[in-house]
Amino acid sequence: MLLKDKKAVITGCSRGIGFSLLEIFSKNGANIIACVRKDDQEFRKKVEKITKENNNKIEIVCFDLEKENEIEEAFKKIKTIFPKIDILINNAGINQISLFQMTQLQNIKRVFEVNFFSVLSFTQKILKILSKNTNSKIINISSNAAELCSAGRSGYAPSKAALIAFTKVLSKELGSFKISVNAIAPGLVNTDMMKETPKNVLEEAIKSTPLKKAADPIDVANTALFLASDLSNHISGDTIYVTGGI
């Protein structure tokens, strides 16, 4: 098991990439704090099943990334459960597809609040309990939209580009503590978020992908598993693109 006895905090665990992260990290021996926006009985049942299968610990912490006071309260709970952690994965985020001239500025600000500023706030708090000098890992889930900058992504693409820049800066600041900071930039992934993409745009995007298909959430989760493990100890400040070759 690549993450045996490691302690991880993962945001956005209720579905899609986040849920795959939860499954694969648990399977590889990690004890996890699963951060979600809302408490949900169906999700709790799934978590219970995972913990029974893998015989490890998953604690659920609920908070809204748009509310600073809830982030602070969540951190207090996390610190009580795990006084020290080894892995942080900033996965939670929201989508945006609309032409700039038809998008209210407040909507773009909201995208940045969730996709970027909340990551800064949460990471700054978690750094207080992130183990130093033990090859700890921070992984930020960005998007290849940061590079493609497609029409309709006036808020989303810049927010994910900012996350990549933040990853590089933080890697330089934390390297002396043996803390690696990397980003993953998926392309199209079979999630609920992908379903928001107009059908014609989706078909064209898949057509232009060398592998001619969208990724599954597990493809991204497996990349995160590598970056979270000791297999990647000399990788920091990098962005791994999981795009099928775009």
C-alpha positions, 0 to 999 in steps of 0.5 A: 500500500502506497499510503499506509498510515498516512493522514490525508485531508481531501476537499470535494469528496462527495462525487466525481474526482473527489470520491475516486480520490477517497476510494483509491487513497483508502485502498492504499492505506490512508486515514482520511478527512473527507471534506464536503459541502453538505451532510448526506446520508447516501454519501455516509453509507458509501464512506462506511462501505469503504472503511469496512472494505479497507479497515481504516478511518474516514471522518467527514467534515462539512463546510462551505468554501464560500464562508470563511467562518465555516473554513475556520470551524472546519479547521478546528475540527480537523486539528482535533481529529488529526493533530498532524497530517501528511497530505492535503488535496485541494480538489473542490471547485465549481464550473463556469461556462458563459460568454464574458459579455453575458456574465455578471462580474459577481459570478466571476468573483464567485468562481475565484472565491471557490476555485482560488481564494478558498484554496489559499485560505484552507491551505494556510490553515492546514499548513499549521498541522502539515508534518514537516521534514517527512516528505509531506504533499500538497496537491491542487486540482487545476484544469487544462482550461488554464492553458486552453483558455477556451471561449466561455471560460472567462472566470474558470480558466483564470481561476485555475491558472492562478492555482497553478501559479500558486502551486509553483510559488508555494513549492519554493516556499515549502521545499526546505521543509521537505513539503512537495507542492504539485498540481494536476490539470485534467482535461475532460473527465466523466463527471457531473461537471462535464455534463454541463458542457454543451453537447456540440462542444463536448463532441468536438473536444473529444474528437480533438483528443488524441486518445479520443475519449474523456478521462474517468475520475480514477485516471485523475485519482491515480495520478494524485496517488502517485504524487501523494506517495514516496514515488514522487519525492523529487517532484515539486512545483510541477503540473501534470496534465491528464488530458488524453494527449491534448 
